[in-house]
Amino acid sequence: MPEENVIREEFRVKGEDLLARIKQLLHEGNIRRIIIKNEEGVTLIEVPLTLGMVGAVLVPVWAALGALAAIATSCTIVIERVEPPVSPKDDQTESTPSES
């Protein structure tokens, strides 16, 4: 079984933009984990995400993020995205015979 390709991305945001940016990132999909760090780089909250986490399960997380946004002047959002492994079959391009 091929390994998953995990990509880490960091975004600096102001406290008042925190929730909006996280919602935007979640809509992009493929996010496995969200980490919020303060200006000094200390982890404030780390939220593992799975495909099944929706609705009422995320309510406490949104409340915690809202509280962080209210007290933080700026913070860093670190996300881990999962990229599906590329199989050798996907790398090959199909060639079609040209009509003459």
N, C-alpha and C positions, 0 to 999 in steps of 0.2 A: 504494500500500500504506500503510495507516494506521500511525502511530507507536505503539510500545508505551508504556504508562504505567508508569514505574519509580518505586516508592515506597521511600523509605529510612526505616527504623525503628531506634531505639536502645534498648537495654536495659542497665541497670546490674545486675551480678550479682557475688556473692562468688566467689572462686576455686574453692571446692569445689562450687559450683552450675553452673559453666560448661558442662561436658559435658551435664548433664541438660537445661539450658535450650536448648542447641544441638540436641539430639536432638528436643526438643519442637517447636522452630521448623521443623526439617526435615520433621517429620511433617505440619505444617500445609501445606507445599507452596508452589509458586510462588516459591521463593527462587533468585535468580540469583547472589548473592555474599554471603559472610560475612566480616566484618572484625572482628578482636579488637584493642581498644586498651587501653593501660594507664591508670592513674589520671591521668597527665599528658596523655592524649590521643594518645600516640604509637602508631602502628600496629605491632602485634606480629606479626600474621599476617593475610594476605588470601587467601581461598580462593574462586576462581570455581567455580560449580557449573553443571553441565549435566544434562540428563535422563539421560544415559548413565553418569554417575558413580555407581557402586554397588560394593559388595563390596570386593574387594581393592584397588581404586584409592583408596579412602578410608582404608585402614589407616594409611598414614604420616601423614595429616592428623589422625586420631584420636590417634595417638601424640604428635604435636606439641601438640595441644590439651590432652591429659592432662598433659604437661610444663608447659605454661603454667598450668594450673589448680593444679598443685602449688606453683608459686612466686608466683603472683599473689594478692594479698589482695583486690583488687576490680578489675573491668575492665568495659569497655563492649563489648557485642556490637552491631555495626551490620549490619543485613541490608538487602539490596535485593530487593524483591519485584517481580514483573512482573504487572501487571494487564492482561488482554486488552483491546484497544481496544473501545469501545462503538460499534457501528454505528447509524446512524439508525433502521434497521429494528428493533433491539432496544429502542429508546426508546419505540416506540409500543406501547400496550397494546391487546390485542384486545378488541373490544367484541362481545358476543353479544346478539342481540335478546332482549328479555325476553318471556316468555310471559304473555299476559293471559287 
